[in-house]
Amino acid sequence: MTILKREEWHDITRLTDWDFEYVDHQTVFPDWMAGGENTDPNAWHGWREDYRNSYAEYVGTQREKDAAAYSVKAALQRSEIYENLPEGWKSNAKLHFTALTAIEYLAVVGELKMARFGLTGGWRNMAVFGAMDEMRHAQINLWFAHEFVSKDIHYDWAVKSYHTNNWVIIASRALFDGFITCTSAVDVALGLPFTFETGFSNLQFVALAANALDSGDVNFANMISSIQTDEARHAQQGGPTLDVLIDQHGKERAQWMIDRSFWLSSRIFAIATGPSMDYYTPLEGREQSYKEFMEEWIGEQFITSLEDFGLSKPWFWDEFIDGLDYAHHSLHLGTWFYRWTLFWNPSGGMSKAEREWLREKYPTWEETFGEYWDVIIHNINDGRPDLTLPGALPWECNMCQLPLMTSTAPKSAKFPARPGYKLVHNGYPYWFCSDPCRRIWWEDRNAIVHQKTIVQRLLGGEVQPPDLTGLFDYMGLGSDEMGDDAYGMAWAFDYAGESAN
C-alpha cells in the first residue's frame, strides 16, 4: 500500500462491503435499524461523501485542532476575560454548555448507529469519524465549562442537565430522542446531519462564534469554531443518503422526514437561539437579528439545498416564516417570566436602546409585546418584582414540549393569541402549540413513545409534593441554581418615573 498513490488505495480502505455467505443481507441490515426498506444493496454503492479521510489524516487534523483550542484556553486561563464579560453573554455561554454538551454525547449514538447499519462501506467509514467528532465535542465542552463551575453553579449543569427532569431538558430530549434513538440509520442521516446540522447547528455555530468575539469571549469563540469545522464535515452524510433514497423510493419519505425534523428543530431554536441573539447578546455585539439570521442562513440556504434534490418547501413554510416575527419573542417573554425554573439567567433585554432595536428589526413587536413588558417594567419600578413571577404553570405542547405560547398578543395585534390546537386520541385530549406539531404527533403516534409534559407529570402524581417545592426538586433545581434576570432587572430603571401604558 505504501508504494501506491493515495487516490489509488484510499477507496480500498473505505469501501469495505462484501457478500454474506451464512446470512442474508436483510439479517445484517434489518429495515427497522438500517432503514433501507428492501432497497437493492447495490444501489448504495453510489453513495459518495465529499470529505474522504484516512484514519491517519483524521487523527492528525484533530490533534492540530485540539492543540489550537486548548492552547488558547491555557493562555487565557489566568486572565480576567470571564470576569469582564457582559452578564447577558454569560447566559449565552451557559445555555450552550448546559443544553448541548450531553446532546453531543447522544449524537455519538446516532453516528454509531450509522457506522453499524449504514448501507455502504463509505457511509459506515465516515460515520466512525463522525462518532469520534461527537465524542470530542462532548469532551471539549465539558472541559471548557468545568473552569467556570467555581465561579457560577449554573455551569455544573453542563454535566447535570440531562440527568434531570427540567422542563427545557424534557423538550430537548423529546427532540433528539426522536432524531436518534427511535429511528433507523437512514432517518438519522436525514434528521441529524442533513436537517439539524446542515440546516441549523452548523450555521448557528458560525453566528455564535462571531457574537462571542464581539462580546469579548475569545475563549468561547475559539472553542465553538473548532467544533464547527467537524460539524461541516460529518454533516455531509445526509446528502448522499438522500440521493439514494429518492432514486430508489421517490420523494415522499424523504420529504416527510426532513419536514418533520425541520419544524421540531425550529421550535427548539426559537426558545434557545432566538432569545440568545435578540435579548441576551449585548446590543453592540449583535451581528444580525434572529429573524435576519434565520431568513438568510436557514431559509434561503436550506431551501436551496432542498431544491437541489428536487424536494419542495415544507408544507408549513408560510407559518414558519410568519413565526419569525413573534414565536421566539413570545417564548422569551415566557422563559423570563418563569426564570426560576431555568438553569441560566435570562436577560430581559428591555432597556430603551434595546427596545428601539427590537422595533427596528421587528415592526410589529411593540403592538404585539410592548404592553406586556410595560406592565413588567411598571411593577419593577413600583417595588413589586414579586408580580413578575408566575403563580401557575403554563400548559405545554404534547409534541415539542414547549409552552403553548405561539403568541401572547392582544386581540388588536397582527398575531392574536391562540388557545392551542387540540386532538383527542383514545379518549384523551392532547394540546399542541401549532398545527405542524399536532400533525407530526399524529403521524408519529405509533412509532415514537412521546414524553409526558411537566404539567402531565404533576397532575399524574409523579411530582411529590404536588406544589412548587416538589416541582423544583423534581426538576433538579436547588435554591442556589434557579435562574434570575442576568442584570438584576437594571434595564427597567431606564423607565423610572414613567407610568405604565
RAZIFEN-V717840 format. One record per helix or strand of 3 or more residues. SS is the DSSP state (alpha for helix, beta for strand). FROM is the first residue (numbers start at 0). TO is the last residue. If there is no record, write none. Layout:
SS_FROM_TO + SS_FROM_TO
This chain:
alpha_5_13 + alpha_24_27 + alpha_30_33 + alpha_40_45 + alpha_54_75 + alpha_80_83 + alpha_86_116 + alpha_120_145 + alpha_152_162 + alpha_166_180 + alpha_184_214 + alpha_217_233 + alpha_236_248 + alpha_251_279 + alpha_282_284 + alpha_289_307 + alpha_316_322 + alpha_326_336 + alpha_338_340 + alpha_351_360 + alpha_364_380 + alpha_384_387 + beta_420_424 + beta_427_431 + alpha_434_443 + alpha_453_458 + alpha_467_473 + alpha_489_494
